[in-house]
Amino acid sequence: MPSKSQKTDDFDLKKLRPAAGETRHFATGEAVFFSPLPVPTGQTPMDLGGSFLEVNDTYLDVGSSNFTKSFQVRVAVSLITVTWILCLLVAPTLAGLAGLNNPFGRSFWYYFSEIFKFGLWMSLWGGLSAAILGGYAVISTTLKKARTRPIRFNRQRREVCFFPDGSDEPVIQPWEDTVAWLSVSTGSTGVGVMSNYTFGMAIDNPKADTVHFLTQEVMTPIHGLGKWEAIRVYMEKGPQFCPGKAPYEGRHTFDKEREDMREEYQHQERSLLGVGWWYLSHFISLWRIPYWIAEWDHRYSMKALPDSIDEWSKPLPPEQWAQPSAALKEQSAKIEKAFANGQDFMNYFKADFNHLPQQEPMDS
């Protein structure tokens, strides 16, 4: 059995390198490390959120897909449509109905037309404001995603390629030197204590003498652990053992959603009212247009990697593939044996991290 993991209040990875199973504390919480020496974690590999942009026998690209882009556009468009409906239909109608019981004997259409004139100007200003805010949100997120290249994990070379934001110069690091962790931060909201979970990786940049921290908030510790295990099992065992390439949204997504809706209705899993709401909500959000924009987002934001990385990413003859280190093989064999005997990652390392639920080891 390994010794009890080291505890330290220092999260400076340059000053003191961590080890798998080690727990470190910082100002607002604690973190447990899964690497260097990326040993098995026992968790089921997961890619929740669709960040695996490319998966093949040579490399894995992890980045940001256009998942939920169509929903973002639909919300932006719906704000404009709902503003027009409220100003030009709902408000005048309510004014006309309210005017039916008045001492002046004026008709429904009198009050309707008066409020409609005012609502016309309000709809123009409100619709324009909603269009500007929604358009900014849609375009800015696409531009931000386009400036960030995916992280490429080359399993044949056993190396990781990372591009800092705004840079065309890659940082390439040995796979077994990559640092990964799961952290929990706690804070008070005035009502109670809230916990936030973060999955993180660190890439060393020797030329700039810096460490690049890559973090992603996750819903639960299991989500972060599953994401890391999916990357690790790809590098150690191959693409057939990890989740596949994430689908992207486009016009085909609309067709599939409509077909699924119809099948649900045929199998009585969706009511007639539900079918009507599906058509109404998509009509309000301009039908296929959000999916066309999502498709544009996918094409525009998938930034190509430089020619040098294309060469680095080409398949190698099997005899030239890099091999796991002896230390990783030994440590992995020990922990897999422990999993077979009913232990889990945290118990094996005696990690002082109480926020990770107990897990059942996955089949080896």
Backbone hydrogen bonds, N-H to C=O, Kabsch-Sander energy under -0.5 kcal/mol:
donor,donor_aa,acceptor,acceptor_aa,energy
5,S,349,F,-1.2
8,T,23,T,-0.6
11,F,9,D,-0.6
13,L,11,F,-1.0
16,L,12,D,-2.0
20,A,36,P,-1.0
21,G,33,F,-3.2
22,E,19,A,-2.2
23,T,6,Q,-1.1
24,R,31,A,-2.8
25,H,8,T,-2.8
26,F,29,G,-2.5
29,G,26,F,-0.8
30,E,184,V,-1.7
31,A,24,R,-2.9
32,V,182,L,-2.6
33,F,22,E,-2.5
34,F,180,A,-2.6
35,S,180,A,-1.0
37,L,176,E,-2.0
39,V,34,F,-0.7
39,V,37,L,-1.7
46,M,226,G,-1.9
50,G,47,D,-1.6
53,L,51,S,-1.2
53,L,61,D,-1.9
54,E,61,D,-1.1
56,N,59,Y,-1.8
60,L,153,F,-2.0
61,D,54,E,-2.5
62,V,60,L,-0.5
62,V,151,I,-2.7
63,G,51,S,-2.6
63,G,61,D,-0.5
65,S,63,G,-0.5
69,K,66,N,-2.4
72,Q,68,T,-2.0
73,V,69,K,-2.3
74,R,70,S,-2.7
75,V,71,F,-2.4
76,A,72,Q,-2.0
77,V,73,V,-2.9
78,S,74,R,-2.7
79,L,75,V,-1.7
80,I,76,A,-1.1
81,T,77,V,-2.3
82,V,78,S,-3.2
83,T,79,L,-1.8
84,W,80,I,-2.1
85,I,81,T,-2.4
86,L,82,V,-2.7
87,C,83,T,-2.3
88,L,84,W,-2.8
89,L,85,I,-1.8
90,V,85,I,-2.5
91,A,86,L,-2.7
93,T,89,L,-1.9
94,L,90,V,-2.6
95,A,91,A,-2.2
96,G,92,P,-2.4
97,L,93,T,-2.4
98,A,94,L,-2.3
99,G,95,A,-1.5
100,L,97,L,-1.1
101,N,98,A,-0.6
102,N,100,L,-1.0
105,G,102,N,-1.0
111,Y,107,S,-1.4
112,F,108,F,-2.4
113,S,109,W,-2.6
114,E,110,Y,-2.0
115,I,111,Y,-2.3
116,F,112,F,-2.3
117,K,113,S,-2.1
118,F,114,E,-1.5
119,G,115,I,-3.1
120,L,116,F,-1.9
121,W,117,K,-1.1
122,M,118,F,-1.9
123,S,119,G,-2.9
124,L,120,L,-1.6
125,W,121,W,-2.4
126,G,122,M,-3.2
127,G,123,S,-2.7
128,L,124,L,-2.1
129,S,125,W,-2.4
130,A,126,G,-2.6
131,A,127,G,-2.4
132,I,128,L,-2.4
133,L,129,S,-2.6
134,G,130,A,-2.9
135,G,131,A,-2.7
136,Y,132,I,-2.3
137,A,133,L,-2.1
138,V,134,G,-2.4
139,I,135,G,-2.8
140,S,136,Y,-2.7
141,T,137,A,-1.6
142,T,138,V,-1.4
143,L,139,I,-2.7
144,K,140,S,-2.5
145,K,141,T,-2.0
146,A,142,T,-2.1
147,R,143,L,-1.2
148,T,145,K,-1.0
149,R,147,R,-0.6
151,I,62,V,-2.8
152,R,161,C,-2.4
153,F,60,L,-3.0
153,F,151,I,-0.5
154,N,152,R,-0.7
154,N,159,E,-2.7
155,R,58,T,-1.6
155,R,153,F,-0.8
156,Q,58,T,-0.9
158,R,154,N,-1.3
159,E,154,N,-1.8
160,V,173,Q,-2.9
161,C,152,R,-3.0
162,F,171,V,-2.4
166,G,147,R,-0.8
167,S,164,P,-2.2
171,V,162,F,-3.1
172,I,170,P,-0.5
173,Q,160,V,-2.6
173,Q,171,V,-0.5
175,W,158,R,-2.3
177,D,174,P,-1.3
178,T,174,P,-0.5
178,T,175,W,-1.4
179,V,202,A,-1.4
180,A,35,S,-0.6
181,W,200,G,-2.3
182,L,32,V,-2.3
183,S,198,T,-2.8
184,V,30,E,-2.5
185,S,196,N,-2.6
186,T,28,T,-2.6
187,G,194,M,-2.1
189,T,192,G,-2.7
194,M,187,G,-3.3
196,N,185,S,-2.8
197,Y,218,V,-0.7
198,T,183,S,-2.4
199,F,216,Q,-2.9
200,G,181,W,-2.6
201,M,214,L,-2.5
202,A,179,V,-2.3
203,I,212,H,-2.4
205,N,210,T,-2.9
209,D,205,N,-1.0
210,T,205,N,-1.8
212,H,203,I,-3.0
213,F,211,V,-0.6
214,L,201,M,-3.2
214,L,212,H,-0.5
215,T,213,F,-0.5
216,Q,199,F,-2.3
218,V,197,Y,-2.3
223,H,220,T,-0.6
224,G,220,T,-1.4
225,L,221,P,-2.6
226,G,222,I,-2.5
227,K,223,H,-1.9
228,W,224,G,-2.1
229,E,225,L,-2.4
230,A,226,G,-1.9
231,I,227,K,-1.7
232,R,228,W,-2.9
233,V,229,E,-2.9
234,Y,230,A,-1.4
235,M,231,I,-2.1
236,E,232,R,-2.1
237,K,233,V,-2.5
238,G,233,V,-1.0
238,G,234,Y,-1.2
241,F,238,G,-1.6
242,C,239,P,-1.2
246,A,52,F,-3.3
253,T,250,G,-1.2
254,F,250,G,-1.0
255,D,251,R,-1.7
256,K,252,H,-2.2
257,E,253,T,-2.6
258,R,254,F,-2.4
259,E,255,D,-2.2
260,D,256,K,-2.8
261,M,257,E,-2.2
262,R,258,R,-2.1
263,E,259,E,-2.3
264,E,260,D,-2.4
265,Y,261,M,-1.9
266,Q,262,R,-2.3
267,H,263,E,-2.0
268,Q,265,Y,-1.4
269,E,264,E,-3.7
270,R,264,E,-1.1
275,V,271,S,-1.9
276,G,272,L,-2.4
277,W,273,L,-2.4
278,W,274,G,-2.0
279,Y,275,V,-2.2
280,L,276,G,-2.5
281,S,277,W,-3.1
282,H,278,W,-1.9
283,F,279,Y,-2.1
284,I,280,L,-2.7
285,S,281,S,-1.5
286,L,283,F,-1.6
287,W,282,H,-3.6
289,I,286,L,-2.1
291,Y,288,R,-1.0
292,W,288,R,-1.9
293,I,289,I,-2.3
294,A,290,P,-1.9
295,E,291,Y,-1.8
296,W,292,W,-2.1
297,D,293,I,-2.6
298,H,294,A,-2.0
299,R,295,E,-2.1
300,Y,296,W,-3.0
301,S,297,D,-2.6
302,M,298,H,-1.0
303,K,301,S,-2.1
309,I,306,P,-0.7
310,D,306,P,-1.6
311,E,307,D,-2.0
312,W,308,S,-1.8
313,S,309,I,-1.7
314,K,311,E,-1.2
320,Q,317,P,-2.7
321,W,318,P,-1.4
322,A,156,Q,-3.0
329,K,325,S,-2.2
330,E,326,A,-2.3
331,Q,327,A,-2.4
332,S,328,L,-2.8
333,A,329,K,-2.2
334,K,330,E,-1.8
335,I,331,Q,-2.2
336,E,332,S,-2.4
337,K,333,A,-1.7
338,A,334,K,-1.8
339,F,335,I,-2.3
340,A,336,E,-2.0
341,N,337,K,-1.0
342,G,339,F,-1.9
343,Q,338,A,-2.4
345,F,41,T,-0.6
348,Y,344,D,-2.6
349,F,345,F,-1.8
350,K,346,M,-0.6
351,A,346,M,-2.1
353,F,351,A,-1.7
356,L,353,F,-0.6
362,M,42,G,-0.6
